[in-house]
């Protein structure tokens, strides 16, 4: 029987082929393992960033437990590049005076205009706010189906849209809800600020360069959203938590009790005589003028009195922290009044614990007009928290709103904003990925970098990554 011989070298070729196949499989396996390892590292980095963000929330609550003075909080809170483990967090806020700088800290919601309480005239006073949008805002929040005579809109307008819906006829729940209102556009609300960080980034500097937004002293490219809120409110009690005396309906005896411990017998008699002759005060400033009080007397009682019968007062503007753009929206304000208030409140020696200092700044008619719209207290704050892992692989961005009116501050609202992208200097991520530590105040915003490059022959810029503190 004839036997077939195996060709010489075929076994070696088979072995080589087997080795090549196994090697290829090994390479594929190694590549898959590498990808899986990178994915696992990215997931771990994302989880670390989320944990750091939760730590930042606890950090805010801790500070608000002992202090609700927004000016003091700006001083005592470190909000830039706070280390947590090997990662960091920032609390970002818009610099309302310069859109090319980053700023850090909690944002006082009472420094903004409240969409639920601002009058049509106050809304219309906001730069670039159209008559139609002002009227549509008031129609959106009111309880009726009647279109205002100020260019507003009700369901009959919204139901004819390509994607129809009803007019809410109820208060706004978030500021972003304004996007549903007739006349509201992303250009008006956010301008070129695509990532909503309040800064004109390098990529945004080229976008929509022809966008026409006037006002704000040339500081309007990031829109008006930073001036709007729905959260501002305060409990109608004094600094000790006691209900205030409603001077709109208070008896002469109740008014006398306000001054019994701070006025001499002769002075108390004079106040009593004026109190009997004047009843039904319409504002705390009218109380001051009609009783002929001294500034010192008024400062001692102003936090103990009110003309609002409600237990919760919504939408008052904090006269100590509101930017010029919001101050100018107050009733009766003329050009220059906002600047005068800011100059007064930032001068040394001004007592910002109450609203009495306004009387030394504005004329009596203007002070009386804004009296029922202002406060010197803040109980609700927002934080734009940016957290990053130590290796720069993952970050988390969250916008939280805190209510500090109770014994323990609580989180009212929390929104994940990570999808908007990294909101700070890209160099931070590059440094972290290169194994470098982040040092607060050493990096500049993209537009500042461009400015510095074009002025290298001049003096160096004093604006740092820290922005305004």
SEZAGU-615597 format. One line per field, with one value per residue (C-alpha): residue in one letter; z, y, x; residue number from 1. Coordinates in Angstrom, 1 decimal. Each point is the difference from the previous one (the first is absolute). Example, Ala and Ser with C-alpha at 12.3 -4.5 7.8 and 13.67 -1.06 7.14 Angstrom:
% residues 2
code = (A,S)
pz = (7.8,-0.7)
py = (-4.5,3.4)
px = (12.3,1.4)
pos = (1,2)
***
This chain:
% residues 469
code = (X,X,X,X,X,X,X,X,X,X,X,X,X,X,X,X,X,X,X,X,X,X,X,X,X,X,X,X,X,X,X,X,X,X,X,X,X,X,X,X,X,X,X,X,X,X,X,X,X,X,X,X,X,X,X,X,X,X,X,X,X,X,X,X,X,X,X,X,X,X,X,X,X,X,X,X,X,X,X,X,X,X,X,X,X,X,X,X,X,X,X,X,X,X,X,X,X,X,X,X,X,X,X,X,X,X,X,X,X,X,X,X,X,X,X,X,X,X,X,X,X,X,X,X,X,X,X,X,X,X,X,X,X,X,X,X,X,X,X,X,X,X,X,X,X,X,X,X,X,X,X,X,X,X,X,X,X,X,X,X,X,X,X,X,X,X,X,X,X,X,X,X,X,X,X,X,X,X,X,X,X,X,X,X,X,X,X,X,X,X,X,X,X,X,X,X,X,X,X,X,X,X,X,X,X,X,X,X,X,X,X,X,X,X,X,X,X,X,X,X,X,X,X,X,X,X,X,X,X,X,X,X,X,X,X,X,X,X,X,X,X,X,X,X,X,X,X,X,X,X,X,X,X,X,X,X,X,X,X,X,X,X,X,X,X,X,X,X,X,X,X,X,X,X,X,X,X,X,X,X,X,X,X,X,X,X,X,X,X,X,X,X,X,X,X,X,X,X,X,X,X,X,X,X,X,X,X,X,X,X,X,X,X,X,X,X,X,X,X,X,X,X,X,X,X,X,X,X,X,X,X,X,X,X,X,X,X,X,X,X,X,X,X,X,X,X,X,X,X,X,X,X,X,X,X,X,X,X,X,X,X,X,X,X,X,X,X,X,X,X,X,X,X,X,X,X,X,X,X,X,X,X,X,X,X,X,X,X,X,X,X,X,X,X,X,X,X,X,X,X,X,X,X,X,X,X,X,X,X,X,X,X,X,X,X,X,X,X,X,X,X,X,X,X,X,X,X,X,X,X,X,X,X,X,X,X,X,X,X,X,X,X,X,X,X,X,X,X,X,X,X,X,X,X,X,X,X,X,X,X,X,X,X,X,X,X,X,X,X)
pz = (0.0,-1.1,2.8,-0.7,1.3,1.7,-1.9,1.7,2.0,0.2,3.7,0.5,-2.2,2.0,3.3,-1.3,-1.1,3.4,1.7,-2.2,0.7,3.8,-0.1,-1.8,2.5,2.8,-1.5,-0.3,3.5,1.3,-1.9,1.4,3.5,-0.5,-1.2,2.9,2.4,-1.4,0.2,3.6,0.8,-1.6,2.0,3.2,-0.8,-0.7,3.3,1.8,-1.5,1.0,3.6,0.0,-1.2,3.0,2.2,-1.4,0.7,3.6,0.1,-1.0,2.5,2.8,-0.7,-0.4,3.3,1.8,-2.4,-2.6,-0.6,-3.7,0.4,2.9,-1.8,-2.9,2.4,2.2,-2.6,-2.2,-3.2,-2.5,-0.4,3.3,0.4,0.9,0.0,-3.1,-1.8,0.1,-0.1,-0.9,0.7,-3.1,-0.4,-2.6,0.5,-0.8,-0.6,-2.4,-2.3,-0.8,3.6,2.1,3.4,2.9,2.9,0.8,-1.9,2.0,-1.6,1.5,-2.1,-3.0,-1.4,0.9,-3.0,2.2,1.8,-2.2,-1.5,-3.7,0.3,1.9,-2.6,-2.8,1.6,-0.5,-2.9,-3.3,1.6,-2.6,0.8,-1.3,2.2,3.1,-0.6,-0.8,3.2,2.1,-2.1,0.5,3.8,0.6,0.6,-2.7,-3.8,-0.9,-2.2,1.5,-1.9,0.1,-2.8,2.0,-1.0,1.3,-1.1,-3.3,-1.1,1.3,-1.4,-3.5,0.2,-1.9,3.3,1.9,3.8,2.4,1.8,3.5,1.9,3.1,1.5,-1.7,1.7,-1.5,-1.8,-3.1,-0.3,-1.6,-3.2,-0.5,0.1,-3.2,-0.8,1.9,-2.0,0.9,-1.5,2.4,3.0,-0.5,-2.9,-1.2,3.4,-1.3,3.2,2.3,2.1,-0.2,-1.9,-3.7,-0.8,-2.9,-2.1,0.8,-0.8,-3.7,0.1,-0.7,-0.2,-1.5,2.9,0.8,3.8,1.3,3.5,3.0,-0.7,-2.8,2.3,-1.7,-2.1,2.5,0.0,2.8,1.7,2.7,1.2,0.3,2.7,1.5,3.3,2.0,3.1,3.8,3.2,1.3,3.4,1.6,0.6,3.1,-1.8,1.5,-2.1,-1.1,1.1,-2.9,0.1,-2.8,2.7,3.3,2.9,1.7,2.9,-2.3,-1.5,3.4,1.0,-2.9,1.5,3.7,0.6,-2.4,0.5,3.0,1.6,-1.7,-3.4,0.4,0.7,-3.3,-1.9,1.6,-1.1,-3.6,0.1,1.0,-2.8,-2.6,-0.6,-2.8,-1.1,-3.5,0.4,2.6,-1.6,0.3,3.7,0.3,-1.6,1.6,3.5,-0.5,1.2,0.2,-2.1,3.2,1.3,-3.4,-0.2,3.4,-1.1,-3.7,0.2,2.4,-2.2,-3.2,-2.1,-1.5,1.7,-1.6,2.0,-3.0,-2.2,-3.5,-2.6,2.1,-1.5,2.3,-0.3,1.4,-2.8,-3.1,-3.0,-1.8,-2.6,2.6,2.1,-3.0,-0.3,3.3,-0.3,-0.4,-0.6,-2.3,-1.9,2.5,3.0,-0.2,-0.1,3.0,2.1,-0.9,0.8,3.4,1.0,-0.9,2.0,3.4,3.0,-1.8,2.3,-2.3,2.7,-1.0,-2.8,1.9,-1.9,-3.1,1.6,-0.1,-3.7,-1.8,0.2,2.2,-3.0,-1.5,3.4,0.6,-3.5,0.4,3.8,-0.4,-2.6,1.8,2.9,1.7,0.6,-2.1,0.8,-3.3,-1.9,-3.1,-0.8,-3.4,1.2,-2.2,1.3,-1.7,0.8,0.9,-3.4,-2.0,-1.7,1.4,1.2,1.4,-0.2,2.0,0.7,3.4,1.8,3.8,2.5,3.2,1.7,2.3,2.8,-2.5,-3.6,-2.6,-3.7,-1.9,-3.5,-1.6,-3.8,-1.8,-2.4,-1.0,-3.5,-0.7,0.1,2.1,1.1,1.2,-1.5,-2.1,1.4,3.3,-1.6,-1.9,3.2,1.9,-2.8,0.0,3.8,1.0,3.0,-0.5,1.7,0.5,-1.7,-2.4,-3.2,-2.1,-2.1,-3.7,-1.0,2.6,-1.4,-3.5,1.5,1.8,-3.2,-1.9,2.7,0.9,-0.5,2.6,3.7,1.0,0.7,3.6,-0.8,1.1,-0.4,3.4,-1.5,2.5,3.5)
py = (0.0,3.3,2.6,3.8,2.0,3.4,2.7,1.2,3.2,-0.1,-0.6,3.1,2.1,-1.3,0.9,3.5,0.6,-1.2,2.3,3.0,-0.7,-0.3,3.1,2.0,-1.2,1.0,3.5,0.4,-1.2,2.4,2.9,-0.8,-0.2,3.3,1.6,-1.5,1.2,3.5,-0.1,-1.3,2.8,2.6,-1.4,0.1,3.6,1.0,-1.6,1.8,3.3,-0.7,-0.7,3.3,1.9,-1.5,1.2,3.5,-0.1,-0.9,2.8,2.6,-1.3,0.2,3.6,1.0,-1.6,2.8,2.9,1.3,3.3,-0.1,2.5,-1.8,-3.4,1.4,0.7,-3.1,-2.7,-1.4,-0.8,-0.5,-3.2,-1.5,-3.3,-3.1,-3.1,0.4,1.8,3.5,2.0,3.6,2.0,2.1,3.1,2.8,3.1,2.5,2.8,-1.9,-2.9,-0.8,-1.0,-3.1,0.8,-2.4,-0.3,-0.5,2.1,1.9,-0.7,3.2,2.0,-0.9,1.0,-2.6,-1.1,-0.7,3.3,2.7,2.3,0.6,3.3,-1.6,-2.7,2.5,2.0,-2.9,0.8,-1.7,-1.1,0.5,1.2,-3.3,-2.2,2.1,-0.3,-3.7,-0.7,1.5,-1.9,-3.3,0.3,1.5,-2.2,1.3,-0.6,3.7,1.4,3.1,3.2,0.1,-2.4,-3.2,-3.4,-2.7,-3.6,1.2,1.0,-3.1,-2.5,1.2,-0.7,-2.9,-1.9,1.4,0.3,1.9,3.2,-1.0,2.7,-0.8,1.1,-0.8,-3.0,0.6,3.0,-2.3,-0.2,3.4,-1.7,-1.1,3.5,2.0,2.4,-1.9,-1.2,-1.7,3.0,2.4,-2.3,-1.4,2.0,-1.7,-1.9,-3.5,-1.7,2.4,0.8,3.8,0.4,0.6,-2.9,-0.1,-2.2,2.2,3.2,-0.9,-1.3,2.4,2.9,2.1,-0.7,3.3,0.5,3.5,1.4,-1.5,2.4,-2.2,-3.0,-1.8,-2.8,-2.6,1.0,0.9,-3.4,0.8,2.8,-2.1,-2.4,-1.6,-0.9,3.2,0.0,0.7,-0.7,3.1,0.0,2.1,-1.1,-1.9,-1.9,1.9,1.1,3.6,2.7,0.8,3.8,0.2,-0.9,0.4,1.8,3.0,-2.3,-2.5,2.8,1.4,-3.4,0.1,3.0,-0.5,-1.3,2.3,3.4,2.4,0.8,3.4,-1.5,-2.8,2.5,1.8,-3.2,-0.9,3.3,-0.6,-3.6,1.1,2.5,-2.4,-3.5,-2.6,0.3,-1.4,-0.7,-0.1,3.1,1.9,-1.0,1.6,3.3,0.4,-0.7,2.3,-2.7,0.5,-2.3,-1.8,-0.5,-1.4,-2.4,-1.5,-0.8,-0.5,-3.7,-0.3,1.6,-0.9,1.0,-3.5,-2.3,-3.2,-2.3,-0.6,3.0,-0.9,1.8,2.8,1.3,0.1,3.6,-1.0,-2.5,0.7,1.2,3.2,-1.7,-1.3,3.2,2.0,-2.2,1.1,2.4,3.7,-0.5,2.5,-0.2,0.2,-1.1,-3.6,1.4,2.2,-3.0,-2.1,2.8,0.6,-3.7,-0.6,3.1,-0.6,0.5,-0.9,-2.2,-2.7,-2.0,1.8,2.1,3.3,1.1,0.5,3.0,1.8,-0.8,0.6,2.8,-0.5,-0.6,-2.7,-1.6,-0.3,-1.4,-2.9,-0.6,-3.1,-1.6,-0.2,-1.9,-0.3,-3.7,-3.1,-3.5,-1.8,-0.6,-1.9,-1.7,-1.1,-2.8,-1.4,-3.1,-1.8,-3.2,0.0,-1.4,2.5,-2.9,0.8,3.0,0.8,3.3,0.7,3.0,0.0,2.4,0.1,1.3,1.2,1.3,-3.0,-1.2,-2.4,1.3,-2.3,-0.7,1.3,-0.8,-1.9,-0.2,-2.0,2.4,-2.3,-0.3,3.6,-0.8,1.1,3.6,1.1,0.4,-3.1,0.3,-1.4,-3.3,-0.1,0.6,-2.7,-2.5,0.9,-0.8,3.7,1.5,2.9,3.3,2.5,3.4,-1.0,-0.6,2.5,-0.2,-0.6,3.6,1.3,-2.3,1.5,3.5,-0.7,-1.5,3.2,2.2,-1.8,3.2,1.8,-0.6,-3.4,-0.5,0.0,-2.1,-3.5,-3.3,0.8,2.8,2.2,-1.4)
px = (0.0,1.4,0.4,-0.4,2.9,-0.5,1.8,3.2,-0.5,-3.8,0.1,2.1,-2.3,-3.0,1.8,0.8,-3.6,-1.2,2.4,-1.1,-3.6,0.6,2.1,-2.7,-2.6,2.4,0.5,-3.8,-0.5,2.7,-1.5,-3.5,1.5,1.7,-3.2,-1.9,2.7,-0.3,-3.8,0.2,2.4,-2.3,-3.0,2.0,1.0,-3.6,-1.1,2.8,-1.0,-3.7,1.2,2.0,-3.1,-2.0,2.8,-0.3,-3.7,0.7,2.6,-2.6,-2.5,2.6,0.7,-3.6,-0.8,1.9,-0.2,-2.4,1.7,1.0,2.7,1.6,-0.4,2.0,2.9,-0.1,-0.7,2.8,-1.7,2.9,1.9,-1.0,1.8,-2.0,2.3,2.0,-2.9,-1.3,-3.2,-0.9,-3.2,-0.4,-2.1,-0.3,2.0,-2.7,2.5,2.3,-0.9,3.6,0.8,-0.9,-1.4,-0.6,-2.4,-3.7,-2.5,-2.5,-3.4,-1.4,2.4,-2.1,-3.4,-2.7,-2.1,-2.9,-0.3,1.6,-2.5,-0.4,1.8,2.9,0.4,-0.1,2.8,2.4,2.3,-1.2,-3.2,-2.8,-3.5,-1.4,2.2,-0.7,-3.7,0.3,1.8,-2.8,-2.6,1.9,0.0,-3.5,-3.0,-2.3,-0.3,-0.2,2.7,1.5,-0.1,3.8,0.8,-0.4,-1.2,-2.3,-0.9,-1.5,3.5,1.9,-2.5,0.7,3.7,1.6,0.2,-3.0,-0.4,-2.1,0.9,0.9,-2.0,2.0,3.3,3.3,1.7,3.5,1.6,0.5,-3.8,0.1,1.2,-3.6,-1.3,-0.8,2.9,2.6,3.0,3.3,1.8,-1.7,0.4,3.5,1.5,3.2,0.4,-0.7,1.3,-1.8,3.1,-0.4,3.3,0.6,2.3,2.4,-2.3,-3.0,1.9,-0.1,-3.6,-2.9,2.4,-2.8,-2.4,-1.7,-0.5,0.2,0.2,1.9,2.9,1.2,-0.2,-2.9,1.4,-1.0,-3.6,-2.4,-0.6,2.5,-2.3,-3.2,-1.2,-3.1,1.5,0.4,-2.2,0.4,-1.9,-1.8,1.8,2.7,3.6,-1.0,-2.8,-2.8,-3.0,0.3,-2.5,-2.3,0.0,-2.6,-2.6,1.9,-1.5,1.6,0.9,1.8,2.0,0.9,1.3,2.5,1.7,-0.6,3.6,1.9,-1.6,0.0,-3.4,-0.1,0.9,-2.5,-2.7,0.8,-0.1,-3.3,-1.5,1.1,-1.2,-3.5,-0.1,1.1,-1.5,0.3,3.5,0.6,3.7,2.8,1.5,-3.3,0.0,3.4,-1.0,-3.5,1.3,3.0,2.4,3.7,2.2,1.2,-3.5,-1.1,2.9,-0.9,-3.6,0.0,0.5,-2.9,-2.6,-1.8,-3.1,-0.3,-2.5,1.4,2.2,2.2,1.1,1.0,2.1,1.6,3.3,3.0,1.2,3.4,0.8,-2.1,2.0,-0.7,-2.1,-2.4,0.0,-1.1,-3.1,-1.3,-3.0,0.8,3.7,1.6,3.3,2.8,-2.0,1.4,3.6,-0.7,-1.3,3.0,2.4,-1.7,-0.1,3.6,1.3,1.5,-2.3,-3.2,-2.2,-1.3,-1.9,-3.2,-1.5,0.3,3.1,-2.1,-1.6,3.4,0.4,-3.3,-2.5,-3.0,-2.4,2.3,0.7,-3.8,-0.6,2.5,-0.6,-2.3,2.2,3.3,1.7,3.3,-0.4,0.7,-1.1,0.4,3.2,1.0,3.3,1.4,2.2,2.8,1.8,2.8,1.9,3.6,1.1,-2.1,-1.9,-3.5,-1.9,-3.4,-1.8,-3.2,-2.1,-1.5,-2.4,0.2,-2.6,1.6,-3.2,-0.2,2.2,1.8,0.4,-1.5,0.4,-3.1,1.1,2.9,0.6,2.8,1.7,2.9,-1.4,0.8,3.7,3.0,-0.7,3.5,3.4,0.9,3.5,-1.3,-0.8,3.3,1.9,-1.8,0.5,3.7,0.1,0.3,-1.8,-2.4,0.9,-2.8,0.3,2.8,-2.0,-1.9,-3.1,0.4,-0.8,2.4,2.7,-0.6,0.1,3.3,1.5,-0.8,1.4,3.2,2.0,-2.1,-0.6,-1.3,-3.7,-1.2,-3.0,0.6,-1.9,-1.4,-2.1,-1.8,-0.4)
pos = (1,2,3,4,5,6,7,8,9,10,11,12,13,14,15,16,17,18,19,20,21,22,23,24,25,26,27,28,29,30,31,32,33,34,35,36,37,38,39,40,41,42,43,44,45,46,47,48,49,50,51,52,53,54,55,56,57,58,59,60,61,62,63,64,65,66,67,68,69,70,71,72,73,74,75,76,77,78,79,80,81,82,83,84,85,86,87,88,89,90,91,92,93,94,95,96,97,98,99,100,101,102,103,104,105,106,107,108,109,110,111,112,113,114,115,116,117,118,119,120,121,122,123,124,125,126,127,128,129,130,131,132,133,134,135,136,137,138,139,140,141,142,143,144,145,146,147,148,149,150,151,152,153,154,155,156,157,158,159,160,161,162,163,164,165,166,167,168,169,170,171,172,173,174,175,176,177,178,179,180,181,182,183,184,185,186,187,188,189,190,191,192,193,194,195,196,197,198,199,200,201,202,203,204,205,206,207,208,209,210,211,212,213,214,215,216,217,218,219,220,221,222,223,224,225,226,227,228,229,230,231,232,233,234,235,236,237,238,239,240,241,242,243,244,245,246,247,248,249,250,251,252,253,254,255,256,257,258,259,260,261,262,263,264,265,266,267,268,269,270,271,272,273,274,275,276,277,278,279,280,281,282,283,284,285,286,287,288,289,290,291,292,293,294,295,296,297,298,299,300,301,302,303,304,305,306,307,308,309,310,311,312,313,314,315,316,317,318,319,320,321,322,323,324,325,326,327,328,329,330,331,332,333,334,335,336,337,338,339,340,341,342,343,344,345,346,347,348,349,350,351,352,353,354,355,356,357,358,359,360,361,362,363,364,365,366,367,368,369,370,371,372,373,374,375,376,377,378,379,380,381,382,383,384,385,386,387,388,389,390,391,392,393,394,395,396,397,398,399,400,401,402,403,404,405,406,407,408,409,410,411,412,413,414,415,416,417,418,419,420,421,422,423,424,425,426,427,428,429,430,431,432,433,434,435,436,437,438,439,440,441,442,443,444,445,446,447,448,449,450,451,452,453,454,455,456,457,458,459,460,461,462,463,464,465,466,467,468,469)
***
